Amino acid sequence: MSCTTILVGKKASYDGSTIIARDDDSGSGRYDPKKFVVVAPQEQPRHYRSVLSHVEIDLPDNPCRYSIVPNVLPNRGILAEAGVNERNVAMSATETIAVNERVLAADPLVALQSADEANGKPETPGGIGEEDIITLVLPYVNTAREGVKRLAELLETYGTYESNGIIISDVDEIWYVETIGGHHWIARRVPDDKCAIIPNQLGIDYFDFDDAFSDAREFMCSADLQEFIETHHLGRAAGTQGGMNGGHCNPRIVFGTATAKDHIYNTPRAWYMYRYLDPADAENLTPESDDIPWCLEPENAVTVEDVDFLLGSHFEGTPYDPYGTQGTEESRHRYRPIGINRTGHMVAMQIRPYAPVESRSIMWISYGSGAFTTSAPFYANVDDTPAYLRDTTPEVSTDCLYWTNRLIATLADAHFYETSNAVEGFSEDVRSFGHRLVERTDDALAIAGATDAPSVTARLAAANDEMAEYLRSRNTKLLGDVLYTSSNLMHNSFAMSDRWN
């Protein structure tokens, strides 16, 4: 799996919101249709069984309602990917990362072991993973900090079969959790005035054990993590780069990887995001730098549009842009872009401190390759979602947003410059309409003075339906425009036509 994450602290965002956003990209050669759905408390399982690892877990009997953007196909489980609960806690899970071999030797991943009938050995379930995490955590927590603690308990009890980064936020805090081997974990709070950027690598580059084992204001971790590092010689020599230095360490060097493949696949994405958000401090960094900071103080307050651009970007303005004219044919395809062909969705979850709790959380959702589409706002605290985003079919169909966006991207890719004006016009229209709709809906709720939960939920659902209908209409027009331009540029085109035409 491959994803890119941007986290924006409340003092770094344009309106005081916390914003967490992630591209959910499928593996090479695979494309996962997505849908936007609500899970009501009565639909939440009380006994959970993972499709991939077969782990079985009894769940609490008091889940709350939550909205998610999971896979359409159930072959790999729920894979909720991004969600917000009715208590305004958001999660994005997961950012696939990697830990080094020394960590894996010390605390192996908990993989499913098939039954060996010949020797009378029963199946041994694996741990939890991307398939499970949001379903097991989000319906049961009231704050991001509670979410970290619940996730930690699950990791320590059941283990995990993969290395992942998990994001949990509320209106005040954003926490980023990284799994360390099969059962260990670390978590760092994103500073309020900073942004964090993560491109499929273990990213946290500073950890304060003194804070983690006292007030836990900014850091949390497994209770035995220091002993784990010392026992298995993970800290390297004291005083050297990445070594334990008193109560501090660099987890990226202690636990992570830095390989030649990282320089092709991962670090270039962090470099591009960093130079966009904080160009002055990025001057000495390169696409292959191993020391790109995990978090930064942005030069300007970060908007939803900034997040949307970055998570759909492809190294614009550099010699590495696959659609660009700078550099060479080799340089334009040297690095893995952020906005890639196999993006399933981008979801940016914005939790607004100035909005009433009933309408506080907005999910900015786009399906498909971000270079050819844009995100639109949908209120999270609803009982149902618009059919255009909810009823995604496994088969290709222009009746749903996912497939329409996939078709547009594929047609436009071959004629990038000829179709770019149409795509840019679409993005501008959708975002402008979305912002106006949110302001209009917020104002209507304030004027009505509605405090009755069903009434507010119905109003939010109506706004979501209006947004979806606008998307349907505007996407249909974009598809027609791109199809017309691409048809005129077909290799078998011929200018002369019948005299009757």
N, C-alpha and C positions, 0 to 999 in steps of 0.2 A: 504494500500500500504506500501511497505517496501523497503528502499534503503539505500545505504551507499555512502558518498561523501568524496573526498579528493581534496583539493585545494592547489596549489603550486605556491607561489609567484616567481617573475622573478629572484630574487637573491637567491632563494632556489633551483631552478631547475638546471640541469646539463648544460644547454646551454643558459640560459637567457630568456627562454620562460616563459610565463604564461601557466599553465596547470590546467584545471578544469576537474574533472572526477567523474562519478557517476554510480553505479550499478542501473539499473531500474529493481526492483524485483516486481513481481505480488503478489497479495494476496494469502493466503494459499489455495492450491488446484486448483489454476488457472495458466495457462501458456499463455502468450500473444505473438504470433508471431510478429516479427519486420521486418521492411524494411528500406532501405536507399534511400531517394528520394530528388529531387530538386523541389522547389516551385518557378516557374517563376512569375514575377510581374503580368502578365495577369491572372494567376491562383489564386492569392490571393483575397479572398472575399472583396468586398467593404461594404457589410452589413453582419455582423457576427451574427449567432445564435448558442448558445451552445446546444449540445445534452442533457447534463445532467441537467443543471440549467435553460435552456430556456431563458437566458439573451440575449438581442439583442443589438448590438453595431455597430454604423456606424464607419467605418475605413477610415483613410486618403487615398488619391488617388495617393500616391507616394511610394508604397512599393518597396523594392529592392529584388533581388533574394536571396534565402537562401536554405541551405541543412539541412535536418532533418532526424531523425531516429524514426519514429512514429510507432504506432500499425498498424497491417495489418487490423484487423477487425474494422469497423467504429461504432460499437454498443455503444461505450462510447466517441464518437467524435474523433478529430484528435489525441490528446495526442502526440504532437510532441516530447516531452521528452528531446531531445538534438539537438542543431542546431548551425550553423555558417552562418552569412550573408556575402554578397560580400564585405562589409566594414570591415571585420575581427572583428566583434563582435560575441561572443559566448554566448550561454545560456544553462543551464541545469535546467530543471524544471519538477518535484519538488522533494525535500527531504521532505517526510511526517514527521511532527513533532506534538507536542501537547502542548497546554497551559492549565493552571490550571482553576479550576471552577470559581474562583473569576474573572478572566479575561473574561471568557465566560458569566458570569452574567452581567458584566459591558458593554461588547460590543459583543452581541450574533452573532454567525455565521449567514450568510444570506442564508438560505436554501430555495429551491423551495417549494412553498405552492400550492398544487393542488386546482383546482377549486371546489367549493361547489355549485353544480347546484341547490340543494334543497333550499339553502338559497340565491341564486342569487349572490354568491361571485365568482369573476373571479380568474383565476390563478395569482399568484404572482411569478415572476421569482426569481431565486436565484442569487448569485453573481458569480464571476469568480473562476476558480480552475485550477488544473493541466491540464485538457483537453484544456484549452484556452490560457494559459499565453504566451507561446512562439509565437503562431500565432498572438497574439494581440500586442506583443512588438518587437520582433526581426526584422521584415522587415522595421521598421521605425526609427531605432536609428543608430547613427554614433560612439558612444562610450559606454563603460560600464556605465559610470556615467549618460549619457542620458537614458540608459535603466532603471536604478533605478528610475529616475524621472518619466518616462512614466508609469512604473509599479505602482509607488506610486499613481499617478493620477487615474489610473484604480481602484486600491483598495479602495481609498477614495470615488470614485464616485459610484462604483457598489458593493463594498464589496466582501467577499469571503465566501464560504460555508465550507471551510476546513482550517486546519492550515498547512502551507507549508514553506519550505526554498527554495529560488530561487537563482541561481548563474548566474552572468553576468560578462563577462570578455572581455578585449581587450588586445592589445600588452603591455600595461603599467600597467593596474589595474585589480584586481579581487574584485568584490563586492558580499557580501552574504546578502540577504534580508530575514527576518523572519516576517511572518504575526502574528499580535497580536490581537486576536479576529476577529471580522467581518470586521473592517475597518482600524485598526491601524497597524503600521509596524515599524521595525527598520532595519538599514543596517549598516554593518561594512566592511571596506576595509581590505582585507587580507594584513598584512604587507609584504613588498617585500621579506624579508629574512626569512619568515616563511611559514609553511604549516598549513592548518586548516583541522580538521577531524570532521565529523558529522554523527552520527548513529541513525537517526530517533528520535532525541530529540532536543528541542530548545537548541541551543548550545552556542550562544554568551554569554560570561561570564564577559564582561566588556564593559561599554558604557559611553562615554564622551559627556554629554549634552552641555557643553561649546563649544566643537568643532562642534557638530551637528548644533548649532544655531548661529555659526559664520562663519568660513571658510569652514566647512564641508569637511575637507581634508580626514578624516578617518571614520567619522560617519555621518549618516543621519537618520531622523525619522519623524513620524507624527508631525505636528506643535504643537499639543496640548498634546503630550505624557506625559510631566511632570505633567500637570494639571490632565490628565487622571489617572495617578498613585496616585496622592494626593487625588483626589476626591473619589476614590474607595478604598483607604487604601491598595494599592497593594505593597507599599514599605516596609511594616513592620516597626518596631520601628527604628528610626534613630540611626546609630552607631552599629546596630547588623548586623550579617552576611546577606548579600543580601539587606540590607536597603539602602535608599538613603543616600549618603554621599557627601554633597555639590553638585557638578555638575556631580557626577558619580553614577553608580549603577551596579548591577550584574543582567542582564535581565534573566539569567537562573533561578535565585531564585525568582525574582519578578514575572515573567510571566510563568515559565516552570513547569515541573513535576519531581518528583523523587520517583518512586514507586517500589515495589518489582518486578513487571514485567519488569521495566527498567533494573534491575540488571540481568535479564535473557536474555533480548532481545537486549538492547541497549548498556549499558556501557561496556560489554565485548568486543564489536567491537572497541570502542574507545580505550580501554586499549591495545588491540593487535596492533593497528596501531601506537599508541604512543610509545610502547616499541620497535617496529621495527625501527621507525624513529629517536627516541631520547632515547636510552636505559638507559643512565646514569640518566636522570631526571625522568625516569619512575619507578625507583627502589622501591619507596614507594607507588606506585599505585597498585590496585588490579582490577580484572575484575568487581567488584561491587562498585568501588569508584564513588562517586557522584561529585567529584571535579576534574575530568580529564580536563585539560585545553583545550579550544577550538582551540588554535593555539600553535605551538611549533617551535623552531628553530632546523631543522634536523641536526643530527650528520654529515651526508654527503649530498652532493648535490643530489637531487632526480631525478631519471630517469623515463622514460616511463615504463621501466621494473619494477621499484619499485612500481609504481602505479598499473600496471597490476597484479603483484603478490599480493599486498595487497587486491585489490578488488575481487580477486578470492580465497583468503586465507581461511583456516579453522582451525586456531589456531595451525599451525604446530609447533612442538617442545615444546608443552605444554601438560598437562594432559587433555586438553579440545578438542583435535583433534578427530573428529568422525572417522577418518581413522587411528588414531595413536595406539601406543602400550603402551604409558604411562598412568598412572592413572588407573581408574576403568571403568567398563561399564557405571556406572552412570555419572562419571565426563566427559567422552567422549561425552556425549549427554546432558550436563547440560546447555550449552549456545548456542544461535543462531549463526551459523557461518556467516562470511562475504560473502564468495562465497557459495551461497545456490542453491538448486535444481531449484528454480523458478526464477532465474535471466533471464530476457528477453534479455537485452544487457548491456554491459559496453561501454561507449563512453568517451574517454579522448580527450579533445580538446586543442591542442597545438598551440599557436600563437607565431611565431618565429620572433624576432626583426631583425635578420640578413638576412631574406629572403625578396625579393621584395613583395610589397603589393598584387600583383596578385596571388602569390603562398605562401602566408604567413601562412595560416591556414591549419592544418592537423587534421583530425578526426581519432583517433585510435579506431577502432570498433571491438567488438567481440559480437557474439550472443550466448545465452545459458549460462550454468553454467561455471563460470570462472575457476573452479578447473580442467576442462578438455579441455580447449581451450586457445587461446591467442588472443590479439588484433592485427590488421593489419592497416597500415596507408593508408588513402585516402584523397586526396586533396579536400577541401571544395568548392573552387571557380570554379564550373563546371556547365555545362548546363544539364547534365544527369549523371546517376550513373550506375554502372555495373549491368547487369541483375541478376547475382548470389546473390547480396545483395538486389536488388530492387524488384524483382518479387517473393517475398515470397508468397507461397500459403497458404490459410487457412487450407488445408489438408496436411498430412504428405507427403513429397516428398524429394528425395535425389538430386533433381535438383536445390536446393537453400541452401544457407549457414545455415540459421536458423535451418531447420529440420535436416540437416546432423549433426550439432553440438549437437542437442538434442539427437539424436540416439546414437552418440558416448558416450556422458556423461552417458546415462542410461545403456549402455552395460558395460562401464568401471567402473562404480560405484561399481558393484557387485564383481569386481576383481581388486581392486584399485592397489595393489602392482604388480600384474602380468602384468598390462597394463601401469604402470606408466612410464616405459622407452619409450614406443611408444608415449605417450602423451607429455612427456618432449622433446623428439626429434622433434616432430611436432612444439611445441612452439618455440624452438630454431631456427628451420629452417624458420618459418614464420617471426619472428622478425628480423632475420638476413637479409632475403630477402627484407623485408620492409625497413629497414634502407638503404640498398644498393640501392634500387629503388629510394628512396627519394633523396639520394645524387646524383645519376646518373641523375635524372630528373632536379634537381636544377642546376647541372653543364651544362646540355644540354641547358637549358634556358639561362644561363649566357653566354655561348659561342655563341648562336644564337643571343643574344642581342635583343630578341623579346620583343617588347613593345606593339605590337598590341594585344588588349584584346582577340579577337576571336582566334587568333593564340595561345596565352598562354593557354586559356581555353581548346582548343582542345588537346594541349600537356598534360595538367593535366588529362584530361579525358582518354587519351591513357595510362598514367601511372596507373590510377585507374583500367582500364580494365586489364592491365598486372598483377596487384596485385590480382585482383579477379580470374583471370585464374590460377595463382599459387595456391591460396587458394583452388580452386576447385580440382586441381590435388592432392595437398598435403592432403586435407581433405578426398578425396576418398581413398587414400592410408591408412590414419589413420583409417578410418572406416573399411577397409578390415583387417588391423592388429588387431584391437580390436575385430572384429567379429570372427576372427580365434582363438584368444586366449580364448575368452569367450565360443566359441563352444566346444573347447577341455576340458573346465572345467564344462560343463553341468552335472547335477546330474545323468542323464541317460547314461553317457558315458561308454564305455566298451573297454578295450584294445585289446581283441582278435577280428580279422576281418577275412573275407573269405580268403581261401588260394590263390584264384585267384587275390587278391588285395595285 
